[in-house]
Amino acid sequence: MEGQVRRLKKVSVRLTAAALILAAVILTAALAGPALSGFALRWLYPRHFTEVVSREAEEFGLEEELVYAVIRAESGFDQQASSRAQAKGLMQLTEPTFQWMAEEYPPENGGGDVFDVNDNVHCGCALLRLLLDHYGSLPVALAAYNAGMGNVDRWLGDAGLSPDGKRLAEIPFPETAAYVEKVQKLRGVYRQLYGEEQHR
């Protein structure tokens, strides 16, 4: 018991130290001016796998900023990420969803590895495009990406949650509501940090 308390204290100290370092970096960047502030924000909101994201976003007619926002929210750019719900890879796709997208929109290399960056981003972008086309609304599409189309279709059929059957006035899953808000905020951050550069 004493050893466990000691371990917990060590973890707490490390987390506090990490938080203080991060706060110091952000504060220093803010005080040092826009250039350094922008550098710090780009460090916090990076763009990894740029070639793959750019290619797949273009293929499926998606904003790169949206794809980066989904990747950061889903996996934090960890290509080996795996969730309790068995969602895997950068864009956190379950095996059945990954296989569905791979059959409908075969990856260029014909691969079928959910952890492969190319295959995962290809199928994740295909799913985003399908959901956007199906629902015609980014928040609803993001809700379906997180909670599944079955849940979203049920919510859209509930007049208490969706008065017009097209938009969601309320999302009954707190995790999904938080996810939709987070991705949209991240998209805004990525647009602000990289949008002008991308569209020059």
C-alpha positions in Angstrom: 0.0 0.0 0.0 2.8 2.4 0.9 4.6 1.6 -2.3 1.4 2.3 -4.3 1.0 5.7 -2.6 4.7 6.5 -3.4 4.1 5.6 -7.0 1.0 7.7 -7.2 2.9 10.7 -5.7 5.7 10.2 -8.3 3.1 10.2 -11.2 1.4 13.2 -9.7 4.7 15.1 -9.5 5.6 14.2 -13.1 2.2 15.3 -14.4 2.4 18.6 -12.4 5.9 19.2 -13.8 4.7 18.5 -17.4 1.8 20.8 -17.0 4.1 23.6 -15.6 6.5 23.1 -18.5 3.7 23.3 -21.0 2.3 26.4 -19.3 5.7 28.0 -19.3 6.2 27.3 -23.0 2.8 28.8 -23.9 3.3 31.9 -21.6 6.8 32.5 -23.0 5.5 32.2 -26.5 2.7 34.6 -25.8 5.0 37.2 -24.2 7.7 36.8 -26.9 5.3 37.8 -29.7 3.3 36.4 -32.5 6.1 34.5 -34.3 7.0 32.4 -31.2 3.4 32.2 -30.2 2.6 30.7 -33.6 5.5 28.3 -33.3 4.2 27.1 -29.9 0.7 26.6 -31.3 2.1 24.6 -34.2 3.9 22.4 -31.8 0.7 21.8 -29.9 -1.3 21.3 -33.1 1.0 19.7 -35.6 0.5 18.3 -39.0 2.1 14.9 -39.4 1.8 12.6 -42.4 1.2 15.6 -44.6 1.7 13.8 -47.9 -0.9 11.2 -47.1 -3.4 13.7 -45.6 -3.0 16.0 -48.6 -3.5 13.2 -51.1 -6.5 11.7 -49.4 -8.2 15.0 -48.6 -8.0 16.0 -52.2 -9.2 12.6 -53.4 -12.3 12.8 -51.2 -12.9 16.6 -51.5 -12.2 17.3 -47.8 -10.6 20.2 -46.1 -7.1 19.2 -44.9 -7.8 21.1 -41.7 -10.8 18.8 -41.0 -8.8 15.7 -41.6 -6.1 16.9 -39.2 -8.7 17.8 -36.6 -10.2 14.3 -36.7 -6.8 12.7 -36.5 -5.7 14.8 -33.6 -9.0 14.2 -31.7 -9.0 10.5 -32.5 -5.4 9.4 -32.0 -3.2 12.3 -31.3 -1.3 11.2 -34.5 -0.4 7.8 -32.9 -0.7 5.4 -35.8 -0.7 2.4 -33.4 -3.6 3.8 -31.3 -6.2 1.3 -30.2 -9.3 2.2 -28.2 -11.4 0.1 -25.8 -14.1 -0.1 -28.5 -11.4 -1.7 -30.8 -11.1 1.4 -33.0 -7.6 1.4 -34.5 -5.0 3.6 -36.2 -4.7 7.3 -36.9 -8.4 7.8 -37.7 -9.7 5.2 -35.2 -11.7 2.9 -37.4 -13.1 -0.4 -36.2 -12.2 -3.5 -38.3 -15.8 -3.8 -39.8 -15.9 -0.1 -40.7 -12.4 -0.2 -42.2 -13.2 -3.3 -44.3 -16.5 -1.7 -45.4 -14.6 1.4 -46.6 -11.8 -0.6 -48.1 -14.3 -2.6 -50.2 -16.3 0.5 -51.3 -13.2 2.6 -51.9 -10.2 0.3 -52.3 -6.9 1.9 -51.2 -4.4 2.7 -54.0 -2.0 0.0 -52.9 -4.7 -2.6 -52.4 -3.6 -2.9 -48.8 -5.9 -3.9 -46.0 -4.0 -3.0 -42.8 -6.0 -0.8 -40.5 -2.7 0.4 -38.8 -1.1 1.3 -42.1 -1.1 5.1 -42.3 -2.0 5.1 -46.0 -4.8 2.6 -45.7 -6.2 4.1 -42.5 -6.3 7.7 -43.7 -7.7 6.6 -47.0 -10.6 4.7 -45.4 -11.1 7.4 -42.7 -11.4 10.1 -45.4 -13.7 7.9 -47.4 -15.9 7.5 -44.3 -15.9 11.2 -43.6 -16.9 11.9 -47.2 -19.7 9.4 -47.1 -21.1 10.8 -43.9 -20.9 14.4 -45.1 -22.7 13.5 -48.3 -25.3 11.4 -46.4 -26.2 13.9 -43.7 -25.3 17.2 -45.4 -24.1 18.6 -42.1 -20.7 18.6 -40.5 -21.8 18.3 -36.9 -24.2 15.4 -37.7 -21.5 13.7 -39.8 -19.0 14.0 -36.9 -21.6 12.6 -34.5 -22.1 9.6 -36.8 -18.3 9.2 -37.1 -18.1 8.9 -33.3 -21.4 7.2 -32.4 -22.3 5.3 -35.6 -25.0 5.9 -38.2 -27.5 3.8 -36.4 -27.5 6.0 -33.3 -27.6 9.2 -35.4 -30.4 8.0 -37.6 -32.4 7.2 -34.4 -31.7 10.6 -33.0 -32.7 12.4 -36.2 -36.0 10.5 -36.0 -36.7 11.8 -32.5 -38.4 15.2 -32.7 -37.1 16.1 -29.2 -33.5 15.8 -30.4 -34.0 16.9 -34.0 -37.0 19.1 -34.8 -36.3 19.0 -38.6 -34.9 15.5 -38.9 -31.8 16.9 -40.5 -29.9 18.7 -37.6 -29.4 17.7 -34.0 -30.5 20.2 -31.5 -29.2 17.9 -28.8 -26.8 14.9 -28.8 -27.8 12.5 -26.1 -24.3 10.9 -25.7 -22.1 13.3 -23.7 -19.0 11.7 -25.2 -20.3 12.3 -28.7 -21.4 15.8 -28.0 -18.0 16.6 -26.6 -16.3 15.0 -29.6 -18.3 17.0 -32.1 -17.5 20.2 -30.3 -13.8 19.3 -30.0 -13.3 18.4 -33.7 -15.0 21.6 -34.8 -12.8 23.7 -32.5 -9.7 21.8 -33.7 -10.7 22.5 -37.3 -10.9 26.2 -36.5 -7.4 26.1 -34.9 -5.9 24.3 -37.9 -7.6 26.7 -40.3 -6.2 29.6 -38.3 -2.7 28.2 -38.1 -2.3 26.7 -41.6 -5.3 27.7 -43.7 -3.7 30.7 -45.4 -0.5 28.8 -46.1 -2.5 25.9 -47.7 -4.6 28.1 -49.9 -1.9 30.5 -51.2 
